[in-house]
Every structure is written in C-alpha cells, then in structure tokens.
Amino acid sequence: MSETAAFLEAQGGPEVIQWREIELPPPGPGEVRMRNTAVGLNYIDTYHRGGLYPVSLPSGLGVEAAGAVEAVGEGVRHLRVGDRVCTFGPALGAYATARNFPAAGLFRIPGRVSDEIAAAALLKACTVEALVERCAKVAPGSTVLVHAAAGGVGLLLVQWLKHIGARVIGTVSTDDKADAARAAGADQIIRYDREQVAPRVRELTGGAGVPVVFDGVGKDTWQASLDSCAVRGLIASFGNASGPVTGVDLGTLSQKGSLFVTRPGVFHYYREPAERAAGAARVFELLGSGVLAVTIGQRYPLREAAQAHRDLEARRTTGSTILLP
C-alpha cells in the first residue's frame, strides 16, 4: 500500500510543498509504523518551508501528528499495535498518511484526549509548559503580557497562566480574536491595530510595566515588548511570525531597566527523556482535566497544506489548525 507524504526540494513560499507516493518498508529496530489520523500545523513548519530554519534537502515537512501504531520494529517494548500515539518532533515528516518513526519519540495519548486535540495541542502546549513553568517560572499574582493572545499558542498561554494565578494582558487584532482571548481568561485586551501597546500596558500596570512578556510575533512587536517590560523583567521571544528579531542592542536592555531576554526553543527544554516525559505528562493532565480547552479553528485536507500555510502566515487563523489525511 502506498502512502502520501509532503516533501521539499527547495525552500520558499507555500508553492514549494510537493507530494509523492511512497512505499514504506517494515519499521526498523527501535521504530514503529505510525498511521496518522491528524497532523498539527505550526509556525515552525513555515520556518522549515520558507528557509528561516535551514533544512537538508530534499526534506519532509511537519513535526506534529497523532495516530495509531500499525507495526512494531525489533526492540520496541513499550508500544504495541493499536496504541494511540502522538509526537511533536523534532524529526520532520509529519505531513504524511503514515511513516516509520522512532518509538522513543512517541507519547501514548490518554483516553480522555482525542487524536485531533493531541495533534492540535501537543507541540503548542509543551511549548507553553516550557515557557511558563521552566523558562519564565511565572509566579502567581504576576502580570504577564501575551502577544497574539488568540493564536494557537496564545490561547493556551492565557489558559495556563490563569490556571497558575497570573493576570494576563493579551494583544489581538480583531473583535473575534478579542472575544476568543477573553473566553480563554485574558483579564485585559489591547487591540494593537487601534492603540499603541506599550503605553496601554503602562496604564494598566500603574506605570510599572510587566515582569514577563511572551512574544511569539518577533520583529513587529519587539519594540513594544521592550517598552512594556518592567525593571529587571523578562522578554521570552519565542517566535518569528512577523520575522526574526535582529540587531539587539545590549545597551538598550540596560537603559530599559536591566532587562532579561531569551530566545527559548522547546526542544532545548525537552532534551532528556525524563524532561520530555514530565512535560508531556503535565500537558496531558491539564488537557484531560479540562484546564486547557483547545480551539481547533481550522481543518484542512492534508494535501491543502499550502493553503493552510498561506492562511496561517496571513493571520487569518484562530486557535489551532490541523491537517486531515
């Protein structure tokens, strides 16, 4: 039986995504064959496709998927045929109907979590877990600024922060996104298309600014993040939706109040098996208990991945997006 998989021969716009039919061999030692039921769409996919993150060509595409084990290779003991599993990479190739994948990189999906939710949430929620609990170590009662608060990561950030007792200021661009961020628990909303973010943050915080900024937008919000941060505050610049932040002046960090800036990557916080297991367990705990409600705003057929990329980059999406094989 042939399988369908996306591949790249060059990096560029969405049009470089190609498709091919492949015959999968039996899984090798330490591998399982995973049949995908849902594939997650993430901004990192556009970085791999577009060239912001170089990849070795030709290459697969996509890091996140959920599905079921169809076959087990030699030496695999903790997974069986029929197990529901998911992954968030870092290996590329999730845009496929099925693939052989290292068993060590898979997580069992708990019964209270659907395949679609696992595919829509695993990478984003693990990113949020790393940002809030490991990177920024946000304390209850803190006030936090979340840029793009109605995006896939943004909505999960808002919910996670409210769960631990933080006050959340979110930035959005439309009424619908404002409603989504409020529903997730945001205490105040700033429409960045109507008002300047930093002055409003200062107003909402009595002039102090916020001790933590989560910025997944990048270039377009960098100055607002600097201007919104409190003395000795932290900016976690974790994404490049508008382009990468470049030319950071260390003197400016001092002038703004001895600020801290980090460019965290989730895989650096999930390097060791114990880190991965603990982080995923925490995510599944909050998903299964209903603390995190995942909004799947869009579903596309797998072969319409190029259009999904266009919509994501144009900020026409809300919440998470999945591709359906």
DOMARKE-32404 format. One line per 5 residues: number of its first residue (from 1); their letters; for each residue x, y, z of N, C-alpha, C. Coordinates in steps of 0.05 Angstrom, whole numbers, padded with zeros to 5 digits. Layout:
# residues N
NUM = A = X/Y/Z/X/Y/Z/X/Y/Z; ... .
# end
This chain:
# residues 325
1 = MSETA = 00017/-00024/00000/00000/00000/00000/00017/00025/00000; 00012/00043/-00018/00028/00068/-00020/00017/00089/00000; 00035/00105/00009/00028/00127/00028/00034/00154/00014; 00021/00174/00023/00025/00201/00013/00041/00217/00033; 00061/00232/00023/00078/00248/00040/00086/00273/00026 .
6 = AFLEA = 00088/00295/00042/00097/00320/00031/00128/00320/00031; 00140/00335/00012/00169/00337/00012/00176/00364/00000; 00200/00373/00006/00211/00398/-00004/00237/00392/-00019; 00239/00402/-00044/00264/00402/-00059/00278/00429/-00057; 00263/00449/-00048/00274/00476/-00045/00258/00490/-00023 .
11 = QGGPE = 00270/00510/-00010/00255/00525/00010/00245/00551/-00003; 00221/00559/00006/00209/00583/-00006/00180/00586/00003; 00163/00596/-00015/00135/00601/-00008/00120/00575/-00007; 00094/00576/00000/00078/00552/00002/00078/00535/-00023; 00083/00547/-00046/00082/00532/-00071/00104/00511/-00073 .
16 = VIQWR = 00125/00512/-00055/00146/00492/-00057/00138/00466/-00045; 00116/00465/-00031/00107/00439/-00019/00098/00420/-00041; 00111/00398/-00044/00104/00377/-00064/00094/00352/-00050; 00083/00334/-00066/00072/00309/-00055/00082/00286/-00071; 00086/00264/-00058/00094/00239/-00072/00082/00215/-00058 .
21 = EIELP = 00080/00194/-00074/00070/00168/-00064/00095/00151/-00057; 00095/00139/-00034/00118/00123/-00025/00108/00096/-00015; 00126/00076/-00016/00122/00050/-00004/00139/00048/00021; 00126/00045/00044/00141/00043/00069/00152/00015/00073; 00177/00012/00080/00188/-00014/00088/00178/-00021/00116 .
26 = PPGPG = 00183/-00045/00125/00176/-00052/00153/00192/-00034/00171; 00181/-00027/00194/00196/-00010/00213/00222/-00023/00222; 00243/-00007/00224/00269/-00018/00232/00271/-00021/00262; 00294/-00030/00272/00298/-00033/00301/00293/-00006/00315; 00277/-00008/00336/00271/00016/00351/00249/00034/00339 .
31 = EVRMR = 00238/00026/00317/00217/00042/00303/00190/00029/00305; 00170/00045/00300/00143/00035/00295/00132/00048/00270; 00113/00035/00257/00098/00048/00236/00074/00062/00248; 00072/00088/00244/00051/00104/00255/00033/00114/00232; 00007/00107/00234/-00013/00117/00214/-00025/00142/00226 .
36 = NTAVG = -00022/00164/00212/-00032/00190/00222/-00062/00193/00218; -00075/00202/00239/-00104/00209/00237/-00108/00239/00237; -00088/00254/00247/-00089/00283/00248/-00061/00294/00249; -00056/00315/00235/-00029/00327/00233/-00031/00356/00243; -00014/00365/00261/-00014/00392/00271/00000/00411/00252 .
41 = LNYID = -00011/00435/00250/00002/00457/00235/00014/00476/00255; 00039/00483/00251/00053/00500/00270/00070/00521/00255; 00076/00543/00267/00092/00564/00254/00119/00553/00247; 00130/00535/00262/00156/00524/00256/00156/00510/00229; 00133/00500/00220/00131/00488/00194/00137/00509/00172 .
46 = TYHRG = 00127/00533/00176/00132/00554/00156/00161/00563/00156; 00175/00561/00180/00203/00568/00181/00220/00547/00166; 00212/00521/00169/00226/00500/00154/00221/00502/00124; 00196/00508/00117/00190/00511/00089/00202/00536/00076; 00201/00558/00091/00209/00583/00079/00239/00589/00080 .
51 = GLYPV = 00254/00575/00097/00283/00579/00097/00293/00594/00122; 00275/00604/00139/00285/00616/00163/00301/00597/00180; 00292/00571/00181/00307/00550/00193/00316/00532/00170; 00342/00531/00164/00352/00515/00142/00348/00485/00148; 00341/00470/00127/00339/00441/00129/00355/00428/00106 .
56 = SLPSG = 00362/00403/00110/00376/00388/00089/00356/00379/00069; 00361/00386/00044/00342/00380/00022/00352/00355/00007; 00333/00339/-00004/00304/00341/-00001/00296/00334/00028; 00273/00344/00036/00265/00342/00064/00235/00336/00065; 00227/00323/00087/00199/00322/00094/00190/00348/00107 .
61 = LGVEA = 00165/00349/00116/00155/00373/00128/00136/00366/00150; 00136/00382/00171/00117/00378/00194/00130/00362/00216; 00123/00370/00241/00135/00357/00264/00114/00343/00282; 00089/00350/00279/00069/00342/00299/00047/00326/00286; 00040/00303/00299/00019/00286/00289/00009/00268/00310 .
66 = AGAVE = -00015/00258/00306/-00027/00237/00323/-00037/00215/00306; -00038/00191/00317/-00047/00168/00301/-00046/00142/00317; -00041/00120/00303/-00041/00094/00316/-00017/00078/00306; -00007/00061/00323/00015/00043/00316/00004/00020/00299; 00016/00016/00275/00008/-00006/00257/00027/-00029/00257 .
71 = AVGEG = 00052/-00024/00263/00072/-00045/00263/00095/-00037/00282; 00108/-00057/00294/00129/-00051/00314/00155/-00064/00305; 00176/-00049/00306/00202/-00059/00298/00216/-00074/00321; 00238/-00086/00315/00254/-00101/00335/00262/-00083/00358; 00260/-00093/00382/00270/-00079/00406/00250/-00060/00418 .
76 = VRHLR = 00227/-00056/00406/00207/-00038/00417/00191/-00053/00437; 00190/-00045/00462/00177/-00060/00483/00153/-00044/00495; 00154/-00017/00494/00134/-00002/00508/00110/00006/00491; 00110/-00001/00465/00087/00005/00448/00078/-00021/00434; 00052/-00022/00429/00040/-00045/00415/00023/-00036/00392 .
81 = VGDRV = 00018/-00054/00374/00000/-00048/00351/-00027/-00040/00363; -00038/-00018/00352/-00063/-00008/00362/-00061/00015/00382; -00038/00019/00394/-00035/00041/00413/-00039/00068/00399; -00053/00086/00411/-00056/00113/00402/-00032/00129/00411; -00019/00142/00392/00006/00156/00399/00007/00183/00385 .
86 = CTFGP = 00025/00200/00395/00029/00226/00382/00058/00234/00385; 00067/00254/00369/00094/00264/00370/00094/00293/00363; 00114/00308/00373/00118/00336/00364/00146/00340/00353; 00159/00318/00344/00185/00320/00331/00208/00314/00350; 00232/00325/00344/00237/00346/00324/00241/00336/00295 .
91 = ALGAY = 00241/00309/00290/00244/00299/00263/00222/00309/00245; 00228/00317/00221/00209/00326/00201/00196/00302/00187; 00172/00307/00176/00159/00286/00160/00131/00280/00169; 00119/00296/00187/00092/00291/00197/00070/00295/00176; 00075/00310/00155/00055/00314/00134/00055/00289/00117 .
96 = ATARN = 00042/00269/00127/00042/00243/00113/00018/00227/00123; 00010/00207/00107/-00012/00189/00116/-00001/00169/00136; 00024/00161/00133/00037/00143/00152/00067/00145/00148; 00082/00138/00169/00112/00138/00167/00123/00120/00189; 00148/00111/00185/00163/00097/00205/00177/00118/00223 .
101 = FPAAG = 00175/00114/00249/00184/00135/00268/00196/00122/00292; 00218/00134/00304/00230/00123/00328/00210/00122/00351; 00207/00098/00362/00188/00094/00384/00194/00112/00408; 00219/00119/00412/00227/00136/00435/00216/00164/00433; 00208/00172/00408/00198/00199/00404/00167/00201/00405 .
106 = LFRIP = 00154/00179/00413/00125/00179/00414/00114/00179/00442; 00091/00191/00445/00077/00191/00471/00050/00177/00467; 00042/00160/00487/00015/00149/00486/-00005/00171/00491; -00027/00171/00477/-00049/00190/00481/-00068/00179/00502; -00072/00194/00523/-00091/00185/00544/-00120/00183/00533 .
111 = GRVSD = -00136/00167/00545/-00163/00162/00536/-00180/00186/00535; -00175/00206/00553/-00192/00230/00554/-00185/00250/00533; -00164/00245/00517/-00155/00264/00497/-00158/00252/00469; -00172/00266/00451/-00176/00256/00424/-00151/00259/00407; -00151/00245/00384/-00128/00247/00366/-00126/00276/00356 .
116 = EIAAA = -00149/00288/00349/-00148/00315/00338/-00137/00335/00358; -00145/00332/00383/-00135/00350/00404/-00105/00346/00408; -00096/00321/00408/-00068/00315/00412/-00051/00327/00389; -00061/00325/00364/-00047/00336/00342/-00047/00367/00342; -00069/00378/00352/-00072/00407/00352/-00057/00420/00375 .
121 = ALLKA = -00051/00404/00396/-00042/00417/00421/-00014/00409/00430; -00004/00385/00423/00019/00375/00437/00043/00394/00435; 00051/00402/00411/00074/00419/00409/00069/00446/00422; 00046/00458/00417/00039/00484/00428/00038/00483/00458; 00025/00462/00469/00022/00461/00498/00048/00454/00512 .
126 = CTVEA = 00065/00438/00499/00091/00433/00511/00108/00458/00510; 00105/00474/00488/00118/00500/00487/00110/00518/00509; 00083/00518/00515/00073/00535/00536/00083/00525/00564; 00083/00499/00567/00093/00488/00593/00122/00496/00597; 00138/00494/00576/00166/00502/00579/00169/00532/00584 .
131 = LVERC = 00153/00549/00570/00155/00578/00573/00147/00586/00601; 00124/00577/00610/00112/00586/00636/00126/00574/00660; 00131/00548/00659/00140/00534/00684/00170/00530/00685; 00183/00529/00662/00212/00524/00663/00228/00549/00655; 00219/00564/00636/00235/00587/00626/00229/00611/00644 .
136 = AKVAP = 00205/00622/00644/00199/00646/00658/00193/00641/00688; 00185/00617/00694/00177/00610/00722/00158/00631/00733; 00135/00635/00719/00116/00656/00726/00104/00650/00754; 00104/00670/00771/00093/00667/00798/00064/00675/00799; 00048/00662/00816/00021/00671/00820/00020/00700/00827 .
141 = GSTVL = 00000/00714/00816/-00002/00743/00821/00013/00760/00802; 00031/00749/00786/00046/00765/00766/00028/00774/00744; 00035/00797/00732/00021/00807/00709/00038/00801/00684; 00026/00788/00664/00041/00779/00641/00029/00790/00616; 00045/00798/00597/00036/00807/00570/00040/00784/00551 .
146 = VHAAA = 00018/00777/00537/00019/00756/00516/00011/00768/00490; 00031/00769/00472/00025/00778/00444/00011/00756/00429; -00006/00764/00410/-00022/00745/00394/-00036/00726/00412; -00052/00737/00430/-00065/00721/00451/-00087/00702/00440; -00095/00706/00415/-00116/00688/00404/-00105/00668/00385 .
151 = GGVGL = -00079/00666/00382/-00067/00645/00366/-00067/00619/00380; -00056/00598/00366/-00056/00572/00377/-00040/00570/00403; -00016/00581/00404/00000/00582/00428/-00012/00602/00447; -00021/00625/00437/-00031/00647/00453/-00054/00639/00471; -00073/00625/00460/-00097/00616/00475/-00089/00597/00497 .
156 = LLVQW = -00070/00579/00491/-00061/00560/00512/-00045/00575/00533; -00029/00594/00525/-00014/00610/00545/-00033/00624/00564; -00053/00637/00553/-00072/00651/00570/-00085/00632/00590; -00094/00609/00581/-00106/00590/00600/-00087/00580/00621; -00063/00573/00612/-00043/00563/00631/-00036/00584/00652 .
161 = LKHIG = -00032/00608/00643/-00025/00630/00662/-00048/00635/00682; -00073/00635/00672/-00095/00639/00691/-00097/00615/00710; -00091/00591/00701/-00092/00568/00719/-00072/00571/00742; -00049/00583/00738/-00029/00586/00759/-00033/00612/00775; -00053/00628/00767/-00059/00652/00783/-00047/00677/00773 .
166 = ARVIG = -00039/00679/00748/-00028/00704/00737/-00050/00722/00726; -00043/00747/00724/-00060/00767/00710/-00050/00769/00682; -00067/00768/00662/-00059/00766/00634/-00070/00790/00618; -00051/00804/00605/-00058/00825/00585/-00051/00813/00558; -00071/00812/00540/-00067/00800/00514/-00070/00820/00491 .
171 = TVSTD = -00054/00817/00470/-00057/00834/00446/-00070/00818/00424; -00088/00831/00409/-00102/00818/00387/-00107/00839/00366; -00118/00830/00343/-00122/00849/00320/-00151/00851/00311; -00169/00834/00321/-00197/00834/00312/-00216/00830/00335; -00241/00837/00331/-00261/00833/00352/-00264/00803/00358 .
176 = DKADA = -00264/00786/00338/-00267/00758/00342/-00244/00747/00359; -00220/00756/00353/-00197/00747/00368/-00198/00758/00397; -00208/00782/00400/-00211/00792/00427/-00230/00775/00443; -00252/00767/00431/-00272/00750/00444/-00259/00723/00452; -00243/00712/00434/-00230/00686/00439/-00211/00689/00462 .
181 = ARAAG = -00195/00710/00463/-00176/00713/00484/-00189/00718/00511; -00211/00733/00511/-00226/00737/00536/-00238/00711/00546; -00249/00695/00527/-00261/00670/00535/-00240/00651/00547; -00215/00654/00538/-00193/00638/00549/-00184/00647/00577; -00193/00672/00584/-00187/00682/00611/-00171/00707/00612 .
186 = ADQII = -00164/00720/00589/-00148/00744/00589/-00163/00766/00606; -00149/00779/00623/-00160/00800/00640/-00164/00826/00626; -00145/00834/00609/-00148/00858/00593/-00139/00852/00564; -00151/00865/00545/-00145/00861/00517/-00135/00888/00505; -00114/00887/00490/-00104/00910/00475/-00107/00904/00445 .
191 = RYDRE = -00122/00921/00432/-00125/00919/00403/-00101/00934/00390; -00081/00920/00382/-00057/00933/00373/-00061/00948/00346; -00083/00941/00332/-00089/00956/00308/-00103/00983/00314; -00110/00988/00338/-00124/01012/00346/-00109/01030/00365; -00091/01018/00381/-00076/01034/00400/-00048/01023/00404 .
196 = QVAPR = -00030/01039/00414/-00003/01031/00419/-00002/01012/00443; 00012/00991/00441/00012/00970/00462/00026/00980/00487; 00050/00990/00485/00066/00996/00509/00053/01017/00527; 00044/01040/00515/00030/01059/00533/00006/01048/00548; -00009/01031/00534/-00032/01018/00547/-00023/00999/00569 .
201 = VRELT = -00002/00984/00564/00008/00966/00585/00017/00982/00609; 00031/01004/00605/00039/01021/00627/00015/01032/00642; -00006/01039/00628/-00030/01049/00641/-00043/01028/00658; -00044/01003/00647/-00056/00981/00662/-00040/00972/00686; -00015/00979/00687/00003/00969/00708/00012/00992/00726 .
206 = GGAGV = -00002/01015/00725/00006/01038/00741/00033/01048/00735; 00042/01045/00710/00068/01055/00701/00091/01035/00704; 00086/01013/00718/00108/00995/00725/00117/00978/00701; 00099/00971/00684/00105/00951/00663/00101/00923/00674; 00105/00903/00657/00100/00875/00665/00127/00861/00670 .
211 = PVVFD = 00128/00843/00689/00153/00828/00694/00159/00807/00673; 00139/00798/00657/00144/00778/00637/00128/00785/00612; 00141/00783/00589/00129/00786/00563/00133/00760/00547; 00112/00748/00537/00114/00726/00519/00108/00736/00491; 00129/00735/00474/00127/00746/00447/00133/00726/00426 .
216 = GVGKD = 00112/00716/00413/00115/00697/00391/00113/00710/00364; 00111/00736/00363/00108/00751/00338/00135/00758/00326; 00153/00769/00343/00180/00775/00333/00184/00803/00326; 00193/00808/00301/00202/00834/00292/00182/00857/00297; 00157/00852/00291/00137/00874/00292/00130/00882/00321 .
221 = TWQAS = 00135/00864/00340/00127/00870/00368/00151/00874/00386; 00175/00872/00376/00199/00874/00392/00200/00900/00408; 00196/00923/00395/00198/00948/00408/00176/00951/00430; 00152/00942/00424/00131/00942/00444/00137/00925/00467; 00150/00902/00463/00158/00885/00485/00178/00899/00503 .
226 = LDSCA = 00199/00911/00490/00218/00926/00505/00205/00948/00522; 00187/00963/00510/00175/00986/00523/00154/00978/00544; 00145/00953/00543/00125/00944/00562/00136/00930/00587; 00162/00924/00586/00174/00907/00607/00182/00923/00631; 00177/00912/00654/00184/00924/00680/00215/00922/00684 .
231 = VRGLI = 00224/00938/00703/00253/00936/00711/00259/00908/00719; 00281/00898/00708/00291/00870/00712/00270/00850/00702; 00254/00858/00683/00234/00840/00672/00247/00822/00651; 00231/00802/00642/00240/00782/00623/00223/00783/00598; 00236/00784/00575/00222/00780/00549/00229/00753/00538 .
236 = ASFGN = 00210/00735/00536/00214/00709/00523/00204/00712/00494; 00223/00716/00476/00217/00720/00448/00219/00692/00435; 00197/00679/00432/00198/00650/00424/00188/00645/00396; 00182/00665/00381/00172/00660/00353/00179/00683/00335; 00175/00677/00309/00182/00696/00288/00159/00700/00268 .
241 = ASGPV = 00135/00702/00277/00112/00703/00259/00114/00727/00240; 00126/00749/00249/00129/00773/00232/00157/00775/00221; 00174/00756/00227/00202/00758/00220/00220/00757/00245; 00245/00750/00242/00263/00748/00265/00271/00775/00277; 00276/00775/00302/00287/00799/00316/00317/00799/00311 .
246 = TGVDL = 00328/00821/00300/00357/00823/00295/00367/00848/00306; 00394/00851/00308/00406/00875/00317/00400/00883/00345; 00398/00864/00363/00391/00871/00391/00415/00886/00404; 00409/00910/00414/00429/00927/00427/00428/00921/00457; 00450/00910/00467/00451/00903/00496/00449/00928/00513 .
251 = GTLSQ = 00459/00951/00503/00456/00975/00519/00427/00983/00523; 00410/00977/00504/00382/00983/00507/00370/00968/00529; 00378/00943/00533/00368/00927/00555/00374/00939/00582; 00398/00951/00584/00405/00965/00608/00388/00991/00612; 00386/01006/00590/00370/01031/00592/00341/01026/00599 .
256 = KGSLF = 00330/01004/00590/00302/00998/00595/00297/00986/00623; 00319/00981/00638/00315/00971/00665/00328/00945/00671; 00352/00941/00659/00367/00915/00663/00350/00891/00656; 00339/00892/00632/00320/00871/00623/00335/00846/00617; 00321/00823/00619/00330/00797/00610/00315/00790/00585 .
261 = VTRPG = 00329/00778/00566/00317/00769/00541/00326/00741/00535; 00308/00724/00528/00315/00697/00520/00301/00690/00494; 00314/00673/00478/00301/00662/00454/00298/00632/00458; 00277/00624/00473/00275/00596/00481/00265/00578/00458; 00275/00554/00456/00266/00534/00438/00256/00510/00454 .
266 = VFHYY = 00232/00500/00448/00220/00479/00464/00238/00454/00466; 00252/00448/00444/00267/00423/00444/00292/00425/00462; 00300/00449/00468/00322/00452/00488/00312/00447/00516; 00287/00449/00521/00275/00443/00547/00264/00415/00548; 00265/00401/00526/00255/00373/00524/00277/00355/00513 .
271 = REPAE = 00302/00359/00522/00324/00344/00510/00326/00316/00521; 00322/00313/00547/00326/00287/00560/00299/00272/00562; 00300/00246/00562/00275/00231/00564/00258/00238/00588; 00271/00243/00611/00256/00250/00635/00242/00277/00632; 00256/00296/00619/00244/00322/00614/00219/00320/00595 .
276 = RAAGA = 00223/00304/00575/00201/00300/00556/00177/00287/00569; 00182/00266/00585/00161/00251/00598/00146/00269/00618; 00161/00285/00634/00149/00302/00654/00132/00324/00641; 00143/00336/00620/00128/00357/00606/00103/00348/00593; 00105/00325/00579/00081/00314/00565/00060/00305/00586 .
281 = ARVFE = 00069/00294/00608/00050/00285/00628/00035/00309/00640; 00049/00331/00644/00036/00355/00654/00016/00366/00634; 00023/00366/00609/00005/00375/00588/-00020/00358/00586; -00016/00332/00586/-00039/00314/00584/-00057/00316/00609; -00045/00321/00632/-00060/00325/00656/-00079/00348/00653 .
286 = LLGSG = -00069/00371/00643/-00085/00395/00641/-00105/00393/00618; -00098/00379/00597/-00117/00374/00575/-00139/00356/00584; -00132/00334/00597/-00152/00314/00605/-00171/00325/00627; -00161/00343/00644/-00178/00354/00665/-00195/00377/00656; -00191/00387/00632/-00206/00409/00622/-00195/00436/00628 .
291 = VLAVT = -00172/00437/00642/-00159/00463/00647/-00152/00477/00621; -00141/00462/00602/-00135/00472/00576/-00157/00463/00556; -00171/00482/00545/-00190/00477/00524/-00178/00485/00498; -00175/00466/00480/-00161/00471/00455/-00182/00480/00433; -00177/00503/00421/-00194/00512/00400/-00182/00504/00373 .
296 = IGQRY = -00196/00486/00359/-00187/00479/00332/-00204/00497/00313; -00191/00518/00304/-00205/00538/00288/-00208/00530/00259; -00190/00513/00249/-00189/00506/00221/-00181/00477/00218; -00194/00464/00198/-00186/00437/00189/-00183/00438/00159; -00161/00427/00149/-00156/00426/00120/-00149/00397/00113 .
301 = PLREA = -00157/00389/00089/-00146/00363/00079/-00116/00365/00078; -00102/00343/00082/-00073/00342/00083/-00061/00355/00058; -00072/00349/00035/-00060/00359/00010/-00065/00389/00006; -00081/00402/00024/-00084/00431/00022/-00066/00445/00042; -00044/00432/00049/-00025/00444/00068/-00015/00471/00059 .
306 = AQAHR = -00011/00475/00033/-00001/00500/00023/-00020/00523/00030; -00046/00518/00026/-00066/00539/00033/-00067/00544/00063; -00064/00523/00078/-00062/00526/00107/-00039/00544/00115; -00016/00540/00102/00007/00557/00107/00001/00586/00100; -00011/00590/00077/-00018/00618/00069/-00036/00631/00090 .
311 = DLEAR = -00056/00617/00099/-00075/00629/00118/-00062/00634/00145; -00044/00616/00153/-00030/00620/00179/-00012/00644/00177; 00003/00647/00156/00022/00669/00154/00007/00696/00150; -00017/00695/00139/-00033/00720/00135/-00049/00726/00160; -00046/00711/00181/-00060/00715/00207/-00091/00713/00203 .
316 = RTTGS = -00099/00695/00185/-00127/00691/00180/-00138/00668/00197; -00121/00656/00214/-00129/00633/00230/-00133/00642/00259; -00150/00626/00273/-00154/00630/00302/-00150/00603/00316; -00137/00603/00338/-00132/00578/00352/-00113/00560/00337; -00117/00534/00339/-00100/00514/00326/-00112/00505/00300 .
321 = TILLP = -00094/00495/00283/-00102/00484/00257/-00092/00456/00254; -00108/00439/00243/-00099/00412/00237/-00104/00405/00208; -00088/00386/00198/-00090/00375/00171/-00100/00346/00174; -00119/00339/00157/-00131/00312/00160/-00123/00295/00136; -00109/00273/00141/-00101/00255/00119/-00125/00242/00106 .
# end
